[in-house]
């Protein structure tokens, strides 16, 4: 019975992939997929990446339609950087709890208390918050961005864990917002200790969105792309992975001869996993849900994203 169900699912996915190829050609569309997406979406994507790479692709593409398989703020960023493109998301309910932890009113109040500070905002934020921001960053370039800013004080939002990590690599005063990633923040020291006891020969690689005490245990700390690169180039053959489990697709693709153990069964972002292949196809069939960003908000937010893209 289980075998029959798997065969039926495989056949459905084959039909969906064929339909998707036809629709992409008809719409002149491109599929962007974050590394945290389901395998079935990453398999059909034109580009897989973290927030930074996908933001660049959105800005550079010649396609008329961008289907952004991620969460809502990522679709907003694509629309801001490519205002003349149609940007679709497979499911508009795919939000980001961390992005919701900061709002423009609260950020403006904090700016008023620290008039000499510049605002550096993690790309995991709404367009409204980006519009109140001097420069955005991703986990891949956060340290470079903070150190590039011409100010001694930095208002950092919304991720306190990533902010703590960045603060170790700058002399600037960091005023850190109290947000966090629900998924990464679940990983505990106890989880890591248990996994190391179970897999004593494995290296522990971790995303800086995890708790500081967990990050301190790592053999390597980096963005999603940084983790992928490290594991791909390392001579080590076994890893305990402290980031969202969707990265397993690219890790296994890059290094089929290596073994990867995720540090906790809870490293699954439910918002990222809301999307599936059927919804990607339906988005191109209906040209919905489409992302809209008010022009005045987009103009301000675009400046903070474009400044990020200029940081080398």
Phi and psi in degrees as a GROMACS rama.xvg file:
@    title "Ramachandran Plot"
@    xaxis  label "Phi"
@    yaxis  label "Psi"
@TYPE xy
-64.2527  -40.6943  UNK-2
-61.8482  -41.7553  UNK-3
-62.5751  -42.0983  UNK-4
-64.2316  -40.2979  UNK-5
-65.9002  -39.6538  UNK-6
-65.0355  -40.8526  UNK-7
-64.5373  -41.8145  UNK-8
-63.2454  -42.6541  UNK-9
-62.1506  -40.2927  UNK-10
-67.0711  -41.6316  UNK-11
-61.3237  -43.8922  UNK-12
-64.6623  -36.9882  UNK-13
-63.2735  -43.9306  UNK-14
-65.0987  -39.1892  UNK-15
-65.6577  -39.7904  UNK-16
-65.016  -39.941  UNK-17
-63.6194  -43.5179  UNK-18
-63.5774  -39.5508  UNK-19
-63.9332  -43.644  UNK-20
-59.6283  -41.0659  UNK-21
-66.056  -44.9198  UNK-22
-65.8806  -39.5121  UNK-23
-58.9835  -41.8813  UNK-24
-67.3652  -43.9385  UNK-25
-63.7649  -39.1825  UNK-26
-93.4549  -6.47059  UNK-27
51.7774  58.3457  UNK-28
-109.584  156.207  UNK-29
-127.465  142.372  UNK-30
-106.571  119.106  UNK-31
-107.66  129.553  UNK-32
-129.09  128.274  UNK-33
-71.7947  152.1  UNK-34
-60.9825  -14.4015  UNK-35
-90.6533  0.838274  UNK-36
-73.2946  164.397  UNK-37
-59.3386  151.194  UNK-38
-54.1551  -41.1548  UNK-39
-63.213  -25.9932  UNK-40
-83.5177  -43.9785  UNK-41
-60.005  -32.8253  UNK-42
-62.8887  -31.7488  UNK-43
-101.922  -1.4498  UNK-44
-71.1146  145.562  UNK-45
-75.8267  -33.8735  UNK-46
-140.407  131.504  UNK-47
-107.164  145.451  UNK-48
-178.525  179.194  UNK-49
-89.546  -176.744  UNK-50
-59.1336  -38.6701  UNK-51
-66.4396  -50.9451  UNK-52
-61.5529  -42.2605  UNK-53
-70.199  -32.8675  UNK-54
-62.576  -41.4541  UNK-55
-63.2937  -44.9732  UNK-56
-62.5046  -39.0563  UNK-57
-62.2311  -39.268  UNK-58
-71.6919  -27.8854  UNK-59
-99.5371  -18.6742  UNK-60
-66.3834  147.783  UNK-61
-93.9384  -2.14069  UNK-62
-66.2761  152.696  UNK-63
-83.4387  -27.2469  UNK-64
-127.564  132.247  UNK-65
-113.246  121.786  UNK-66
-101.044  110.24  UNK-67
-99.0244  108.478  UNK-68
-93.3725  94.814  UNK-69
-166.73  -133.82  UNK-70
-119.187  171.959  UNK-71
-56.5996  -43.465  UNK-72
-62.9426  -28.5548  UNK-73
-68.2929  -40.4139  UNK-74
-62.8179  -40.1049  UNK-75
-60.4512  -45.5112  UNK-76
-60.3484  -41.1866  UNK-77
-62.4286  -43.2691  UNK-78
-65.5671  -38.9625  UNK-79
-63.4773  -42.4389  UNK-80
-80.9158  -21.7744  UNK-81
-130.693  67.472  UNK-82
-63.3069  -23.3649  UNK-83
-88.6563  -3.34368  UNK-84
-91.0583  154.113  UNK-85
-86.8949  121.766  UNK-86
-111.474  121.834  UNK-87
-113.226  150.774  UNK-88
-122.809  143.818  UNK-89
-62.463  -33.5724  UNK-90
-149.136  114.74  UNK-91
-67.8156  -10.9629  UNK-92
-79.3737  -7.25873  UNK-93
-76.1312  86.8845  UNK-94
-99.7371  -171.125  UNK-95
-136.456  110.109  UNK-96
-56.265  -37.3542  UNK-97
-64.0087  -42.9088  UNK-98
-59.8016  -34.4133  UNK-99
-74.3104  -10.6335  UNK-100
-79.6042  -7.46402  UNK-101
-126.786  140.512  UNK-102
-132.141  157.568  UNK-103
-62.7668  -32.4949  UNK-104
-65.9102  -48.5055  UNK-105
-62.1538  -38.0865  UNK-106
-67.3509  -40.7554  UNK-107
-62.4399  -38.5648  UNK-108
-63.5688  -40.9776  UNK-109
-67.5252  -38.5503  UNK-110
-62.1014  -37.9467  UNK-111
-65.4952  -32.0731  UNK-112
-76.1879  -22.4876  UNK-113
-130.533  71.9623  UNK-114
-65.2206  -18.5401  UNK-115
-93.1073  -3.52671  UNK-116
-86.9443  151.056  UNK-117
-103.362  146.964  UNK-118
-97.0351  122.401  UNK-119
-112.424  119.657  UNK-120
-117.508  130.705  UNK-121
-59.0511  141.179  UNK-122
-60.0104  -19.3081  UNK-123
-74.9318  69.6128  UNK-124
-157.972  160.992  UNK-125
-75.2574  163.817  UNK-126
-61.4827  -37.31  UNK-127
-61.0206  -39.007  UNK-128
-73.1706  -40.8011  UNK-129
-58.8401  -32.5712  UNK-130
-67.533  -19.6627  UNK-131
-97.6686  10.8755  UNK-132
-110.986  144.424  UNK-133
-77.9586  -42.8874  UNK-134
-154.594  138.946  UNK-135
-91.4764  169.724  UNK-136
-153.272  169.234  UNK-137
-120.011  175.676  UNK-138
-66.2292  -24.557  UNK-139
-71.8088  -33.0906  UNK-140
-121.999  13.4964  UNK-141
-56.8076  -45.8704  UNK-142
-64.1163  -45.3471  UNK-143
-60.4951  -42.8912  UNK-144
-64.613  -48.6154  UNK-145
-58.2011  -44.5432  UNK-146
-72.9148  -16.4085  UNK-147
-83.1575  -15.4914  UNK-148
-76.1854  135.125  UNK-149
-86.0046  71.0943  UNK-150
-164.276  149.947  UNK-151
-88.0051  -17.9086  UNK-152
-118.059  136.763  UNK-153
-124.257  124.503  UNK-154
-87.9156  119.878  UNK-155
-112.595  130.451  UNK-156
-150.984  159.64  UNK-157
-102.093  -4.11531  UNK-158
-92.5271  108.982  UNK-159
-66.0529  -32.5377  UNK-160
-68.9606  -46.4773  UNK-161
-65.5745  -37.2829  UNK-162
-60.729  -42.0539  UNK-163
-62.0906  -42.8787  UNK-164
-61.5471  -46.7237  UNK-165
-62.6327  -36.9185  UNK-166
-60.2117  -21.6138  UNK-167
-77.2578  -9.96964  UNK-168
-121.506  22.7268  UNK-169
-147.111  153.121  UNK-170
-92.4324  -2.22712  UNK-171
-75.5152  150.984  UNK-172
-77.2274  124.341  UNK-173
-103.607  119.873  UNK-174
-101.067  105.72  UNK-175
-104.584  126.735  UNK-176
-68.4209  152.591  UNK-177
-95.2845  41.3543  UNK-178
-94.4546  172.577  UNK-179
-165.496  161.052  UNK-180
-85.9779  120.185  UNK-181
-56.3671  -36.914  UNK-182
-75.9068  -53.9959  UNK-183
-65.0819  -34.0392  UNK-184
-69.5084  -13.992  UNK-185
-71.8991  -24.1859  UNK-186
-70.9809  128.605  UNK-187
-116.871  165.145  UNK-188
-58.0569  -40.9793  UNK-189
-59.303  -42.8257  UNK-190
-57.6445  -46.1352  UNK-191
-68.3331  -42.7068  UNK-192
-58.843  -45.4875  UNK-193
-63.7122  -40.1555  UNK-194
-68.6708  -36.7799  UNK-195
-68.394  -33.9389  UNK-196
-67.364  -36.7396  UNK-197
-75.6481  -34.1182  UNK-198
-129.565  73.8494  UNK-199
-64.8395  -19.5791  UNK-200
-93.8792  0.105692  UNK-201
-88.7583  143.697  UNK-202
-85.9957  148.408  UNK-203
-104.065  117.111  UNK-204
-112.916  140.812  UNK-205
-144.027  150.023  UNK-206
-87.2272  140.277  UNK-207
-71.6216  -0.0948854  UNK-208
-75.6891  -9.75652  UNK-209
-76.045  167.256  UNK-210
-60.4683  145.983  UNK-211
-54.4876  -38.7705  UNK-212
-69.5892  -26.2379  UNK-213
-77.7149  -44.2275  UNK-214
-58.4731  -37.0331  UNK-215
-64.0075  -18.819  UNK-216
-87.0297  -8.44994  UNK-217
-76.8683  151.509  UNK-218
-82.8704  -26.8699  UNK-219
-148.587  136.166  UNK-220
-119.102  130.986  UNK-221
-171.058  168.758  UNK-222
-62.6943  173.7  UNK-223
-55.6587  -47.2381  UNK-224
-63.6204  -38.2024  UNK-225
-63.7653  -41.3506  UNK-226
-63.3955  -45.0196  UNK-227
-60.4252  -44.4034  UNK-228
-64.7056  -44.4844  UNK-229
-61.4787  -47.6826  UNK-230
-65.8831  -36.6278  UNK-231
-65.9605  -40.5902  UNK-232
-91.2998  -15.4247  UNK-233
-69.4227  146.519  UNK-234
-80.5718  -10.4465  UNK-235
-68.9848  150.225  UNK-236
-111.404  -6.46558  UNK-237
-141.764  135.444  UNK-238
-138.51  142.629  UNK-239
-99.5846  124.467  UNK-240
-108.137  122.496  UNK-241
-106.307  62.7272  UNK-242
-156.302  -179.273  UNK-243
-60.1819  141.767  UNK-244
-71.782  -11.629  UNK-245
-62.251  -23.4565  UNK-246
-65.7096  -15.6271  UNK-247
-57.9532  -32.0473  UNK-248
-59.7264  -51.892  UNK-249
-72.1111  -35.8272  UNK-250
-59.8452  -46.4069  UNK-251
-69.115  -34.5547  UNK-252
-66.0873  -44.0805  UNK-253
-70.5272  -36.6496  UNK-254
-136.627  71.8575  UNK-255
-65.2714  -14.7324  UNK-256
-92.1512  1.91758  UNK-257
-112.868  160.944  UNK-258
-114.138  133.623  UNK-259
-124.781  126.888  UNK-260
-116.784  121.65  UNK-261
-76.426  139.119  UNK-262
-67.6622  -17.9781  UNK-263
-155.576  147.738  UNK-264
-71.9756  -9.79513  UNK-265
-93.2343  4.34673  UNK-266
-81.4735  57.8613  UNK-267
-131.126  119.851  UNK-268
-85.1677  111.846  UNK-269
-64.6986  -27.8751  UNK-270
-71.3267  -41.5918  UNK-271
-64.5896  -35.2199  UNK-272
-83.1018  -1.79262  UNK-273
-62.6243  -33.2599  UNK-274
-75.4292  146.847  UNK-275
-147.153  173.997  UNK-276
-61.9246  -40.0035  UNK-277
-60.6929  -39.0037  UNK-278
-70.7758  -32.6211  UNK-279
-63.4576  -45.8262  UNK-280
-63.2851  -44.9936  UNK-281
-62.4381  -36.6476  UNK-282
-60.0046  -41.8194  UNK-283
-75.5094  -28.4802  UNK-284
-68.2514  -44.2097  UNK-285
-97.9567  -13.1048  UNK-286
56.7738  37.9546  UNK-287
-145.05  155.594  UNK-288
-75.4248  135.094  UNK-289
-97.9613  141.686  UNK-290
-87.9279  130.237  UNK-291
-123.327  139.184  UNK-292
-129.087  123.82  UNK-293
-52.1106  140.462  UNK-294
-58.3733  -40.9177  UNK-295
-66.6321  -37.913  UNK-296
-68.4315  -45.2324  UNK-297
-59.9874  -41.3929  UNK-298
-61.8087  -41.7118  UNK-299
-72.2461  -43.6634  UNK-300
-65.3806  -35.3953  UNK-301
-60.1012  -37.0721  UNK-302
-61.2643  -41.7866  UNK-303
-69.1842  -34.2598  UNK-304
-75.0675  -41.0954  UNK-305
-66.0746  -35.6018  UNK-306
-62.2396  -38.8204  UNK-307
-61.4678  -43.8253  UNK-308
-66.8762  -18.739  UNK-309
-84.631  -16.3457  UNK-310
-72.5514  124.846  UNK-311
